């Protein structure tokens, strides 16, 4: 046989594009269109129904950036369309960009009830099937003129800020029509898409490829190109045998799950996500009514809450779909948060608030975490997940790795404490699949578990406001259910997939430790004020719960359940994986900074009320989990005090171990001696207790280093390794002056100016503390730069320890392997620690996450381990003014530190002692006490069920097995070990007077103390 394959394929392609696709709608008539432009922010439908409209025409420009236009459309179904399937079809002026990144709309009926969303590739709204001739059509279209922020790639754009986006219309109305769907032509197009897509992925040596080719050729012969409507059925008949041929017995099974990944903010503000969620969820519920086999997986309780508040009719349809088994709430988290930067308690609360919403509102308990798009995953997650009743974990983002490919798609992920969770990583390498032949084939070819597992999951649907799954995708799934040459595509719930995958693969391999994304490493640093707001909020929430609980137990204070619940949800929302990482438009981060300020004000008010009830004035409160003996800043000046862990003490000065002396630029408190040189650099930090120098010979500490920082792409997200090769050391100071000269505090202030920026640092030593604090104010006006602070430490460390949630991880300081080399930028929470046997040093921070740790050998043979903090960046996309302006933060060097010291001092730096000045009265006893410094109390609160029981969450922080006693400071009854949702776990109740616990390394335990 002659090889005419390419000729036939080109023939099919042209017929499909030029004749069959345009024949989808057999007839069209324009709708009459009127428009009302909303003056500013979006309005409810009731206001739009009452508005004054004017006539609009096809071709009319509309939509200044971020504006809303309401189109009122009317029409009549022609008599000759009686009995046909009639739809309204809309093109708002869609560009060639992807769905979800341009204009979108929600269509309502004449009474204001939402029907369905409209977006590119999902442009129809059903009218009638079958239609009645003369039927009147009246619809209201809420159209959002969202700009395509990425239309010019990663170049700076003013579109991400409403104030700078301009007033020129973005779109031109293309059409708003009534149309008859020609089902034969539409199904012919779908048949060809599936078969041609499958054929393209098969080898030219595979007979099945050629069988499909000849079937397509016979269909083309049966089709009259000038009468597609009249001959489509005949062409379909020629394809039927090819579509009926069953899959091979060994075919891979793809569990297809409808999905619509919606970023809770990113290249649009939160208010637009509220509308994107409503449009998409309206689409999905409409689709579920048409396709009984359809199952949709929706994550992020926050988005459900938004829809319930703003579109209750859509939420009611969701509830009905859940009951019908067509909608699966998944993930169990308040939002799909970043999975590196939130604190441990915050990740726990993501699951608590998310799972509770789904249980209370929809009667569903999620058993999986669903985080396809976060930028790496903390090694604490397996234990946190299991303690929330989670059995399975799903992610996909690691397919974006720049260097190394994760060797598994189905595995058990082991956390730092040894807990394992069954994990799947969809080999389709996308969470927005369209079920095309290419993607289905890629999933099969890419699947790493061949020979051991036979199934994988594919989330399908357009995300980010693109409308989610389409009817075309569901038709494709029907054709791929059992088709020779293809994987079997089975629509099923994620839980059903996980059960089957776990059952067939009981000995799945284990991946131990963090799931580090070899990309998007700059998300540890970008938008420093957002990150600072998060860190401050987490610690203020801790304080508010602790002191409110103490006041409730000791003094009958009314615990502020509603306020704390609301504030937690605000903070959890802002931990979304494009807000906290700093990868959103300017609008999002401007709002975030303002929101964090409001949160701080409210929490300080709660703390103030609770502490006033507890002890009135003249008291020092310590919310940290370790006792403190340190200098506190009081109204009349610094005072040295001793305060118990989680407790309070009278504001009465006690003698420090030694006074601080200041001689020139040398600060000495008997524990450390710090020499500042004439340029304001740390020339020496001597640990007097250990009698050794901390800094490497000839290397200054606290050296600010300015790097050029232009990644290849993804500006706010990425820092590429080449940044290290362009560096300026900021060694010159504008001024160096002594500002505190003892006896409790000694400090030197250093001012540096460079470019258009200014850094003012106060290097401070306090009586009784080994911390060398560097309080930093930055007025930052650089472009495409990153500012780092370097501490070259004289220790031979082959690894560094970095605090993560409920523990720490070790990472090598060398780059032996490609996996080690790829970790050239890492994150830490409150501290990073480097050590050699017998001696360690920690670098603490109060709001910085990005770090790098390297090791070098000196000419004298010694080893220098350099710890650097990434302070601020200046990328120009998507926010061209990222990090510009004022920043304030503190970091510190802690000589002679063990891991336990680093933990304690990290909490102390982030939880300053709180002074209620003046007055008299006894300080209250701590609500709970622990007798082992390695056991950290992370949260103290009243039980969510409002029983008045006290909840105490603690963990082992050093990585060692330990036994400890937890003593309540109140009359307690039974003590129960509970999960994160405060439900009893299968443990024997403990003695009420003192709960004795043996903890494995990094174990998290939550205790419930009944009150008598």
Buried (B, 14 or more C-beta within 10 A) or exposed (E): EEEEBEEBBEBBEEBBEEBBBEBBBBBEEEBBBBBBBBEEEBBEBEEBBEBEBEEBEBEBEBBBBBBBBBBBBEBBBBEEBBEBBBBBBBBBBBBEEBBBBBBBBBBBEEEEEBBBBBBBBBBBBBBBEEBEEEBEBBBBBBBBBBBBBBBEEBEBBBBBBBEBBEEEBBBBBBBBBBBBBBBBBBBBBBBBBBBBBBBBBBEEEEEBBBBBBEBBBBBBEBBEEEEBBEBBBBBBEBBEEBBEBEBEEEBBBBBBBBBBBBBBBBBBBBBBBBBBBBBBBBBBBBBBBEBEEBBBBBBBBBBBBBBBEBBEBBBEBBBBBBEEEBBBBBBBBBBBBBBBBBBBBBBBBBBBBBBBBBBEBBEBBBBBBBBBBBBBBBBBBBBBBBBBBBBBBBBBBBBBBBEBEBEBBBBBBBBBBEBBBBBBBBBBBBBBBBBBBEBBBBBBEBBBBEEEBBBBBBBBBBBBBBBBBBBBBBBBBBBBBBBBBBBBBBBBBBBBBBBBBBEBBEEBEEBEBBBBBBBBBBBBBBBBBBBBBBBBBBBBBBBBBBBBBBBBBBEEBEBBBEBBEEBBBBBBBBBBBBBBBBBBBBBBBBBBBEBBEEBBEBBBEBBBBBBBBBBBBBBBBBBBBBBBBBBBBBEEEBBBBBBBBBBBBBBEBEEBEBBBBBEEBBBBBBBBBBBBBEBBBBBBBBBBEBEEBBBBEEBBBBBBBBBBBBBEEBBBBBBBBEBBEEEEEBBEBEEBEBEBBBBBBBBBBBBBBBBEBBBBBBBBBBBBBBBBBBBBBBBBBBBBBBBBBBBBBBBBBBBBBBBBBBBBBBBBBEBEEEBEBBBBBBBBBBBBBBBBEEBBBBBBBBBBBBBBBBBEEBEEEEBBBBBBBBBBBBBBBBBBBBBBEEBBBBBBBBBBBBBBBBBBBBBBBBBBBBBBEEEEEEBBBBBBBBEBBBBBBBBBBBBBEEEEBBBBBBBBBBBEEBEBBBBBBBEBEEBBBBBBBBEEEEEEBBEBEBBEBEBBBBBBBBBBBBBE
